[in-house]
């Protein structure tokens, strides 16, 4: 079991509906990571931007982007994760894919599709919470709009890290900042959010604000707010155990069952 987990946060602009160019851009950014890391996190729909043109952009779980992720994960000896548009059985999903160096793939389908943009009309909502066991860490992956729904993120599974990949617009970025910090505090877990920057084809502006918080809600990254950047944070099991044992807030949480 790893008592430390080194995580690379990649905040990037995205080229609209151009998977090949986005893969090239991320290949370069990942190659520039000069120190060993355990996990590399990319934004939501990192091959396309937040598009409702699913039929045009969708891939399969054996498609080029999955092959690319598997190749890079093995080369860097690090898990790589982010979401992309996946078609399966003639249904489209905004699917977060977590690829490990040994080729293992775990996925999570976005539960809360963004009705304001009509995402629910294009993509099928996921039905299952997912916990990833990786290097002795229990990790909960979530996607963008999921951040507004704390019950779905509630730490009833004793996870160590919850992370969100996103295309969260600048106009509502104050909510992104507040809710990310809140998810860390209320769940006594590390919380990481990776958001894109730049302007998409619908003239929606994204201002980044990617961040990592410890179990007390203290920010531990140094990534700039509104430009492309990569940062590396080191998470500690000792930090989690110290404050959970000392404060015990999770022991007092309400019991409930998700249906």
LINLINMO-V236358 format. One record per helix or strand. SS is the DSSP state (~ for helix, > for strand). FROM is the first residue (numbers start at 1). TO is the last residue. If there is no record, write none. Layout:
ss=SS from=FROM to=TO
ss=SS from=FROM to=TO
This chain:
ss=> from=4 to=11
ss=> from=13 to=13
ss=~ from=19 to=31
ss=> from=39 to=41
ss=~ from=54 to=57
ss=> from=59 to=59
ss=~ from=64 to=76
ss=> from=79 to=88
ss=> from=91 to=99
ss=> from=105 to=109
ss=~ from=115 to=117
ss=~ from=119 to=122
ss=> from=131 to=134
ss=> from=137 to=143
ss=~ from=144 to=148
ss=~ from=150 to=153
ss=> from=161 to=166
ss=> from=169 to=169
ss=~ from=170 to=187
ss=> from=190 to=195
ss=> from=197 to=199
ss=> from=205 to=207
ss=> from=211 to=213
ss=> from=219 to=219
ss=> from=229 to=236
ss=~ from=237 to=247
ss=~ from=249 to=252
